Amino acid sequence: MIMKVGDLVKRDIPSGKFYGEPVYKLGLIMEVDPDDYDAQTDFNTCFVQWMGDSDWTFLYEEDFEVISDNR
């Protein structure tokens, strides 16, 4: 899947459980660099701003799931 700025994404919180259910973080893709490939994994990188956080997080596309695309 091609990531685009504005896509809604989610990420599991590794230690997050609420009444036995997994906890997710929701965020928006703020910047994508499709030409920025890691030599060993060939995954795209992007910056995501998580809801409630003021900073952006640098991630590989394998680290989260796009749940609603901006198209």
N, C-alpha and C positions, 0 to 999 in steps of 0.2 A: 504494500500500500504506500502511496506517495503521501508524505506528511505535508500539510500546509499550515501557514500561520492562521490561527483562529480555531483549529481543531480542538475539540474537547477531549481530554485524555484522563485516564485513571491509572493509579498505581497502588499496588498492595502495600500496606504498612506491615513490615515483617512481624513485629511483635503485637500488632493491633488485633484485639478480639473484643467484641462487645456482645455479651450474652452468647458466646460461642460462635458468633458470625464474624466473618472477616471485615476489617475496616479498610476503607480506600481513601486516597487523597484524590481530589479532582482538580484539574488545572487546564490552562490554555497554552497551546504552543505559541510562543511569542516570536521566535526566530528559528529558521531552518537553514542549514548550509548543506545542500545536496551534493556539493563537490568535496565535502570534508569526510573522507573515508578513513577509517582505521585500517592499517595494512593487514592486520590479522583477522578482522571480523567482517569487513566490508559493510558495516552498518552506518547509516546516516546519523548525524548528531543534531541536536536542537536544544533550545532553551525553553523551559516550561515555567510558567508562573502558577504556583499552586494557590488555590483559594485560601485566603487568610494569611498568606505570606507576602511580604513586600519584595523579597529577592527572587531572582530567577535561578533555576537549577539547570545545570548542563547535564544532558542525558543522551544515551544511545537509544535508538528506536526500539531495541529489544527490552528496555527497562520499563516500558509502560504500554498501555493499550489505548488505541484511539476508539472512543465510544460514540462520537458524533463528528462527522467531518463537515468542514466549512465549504460546501459546494452548492 
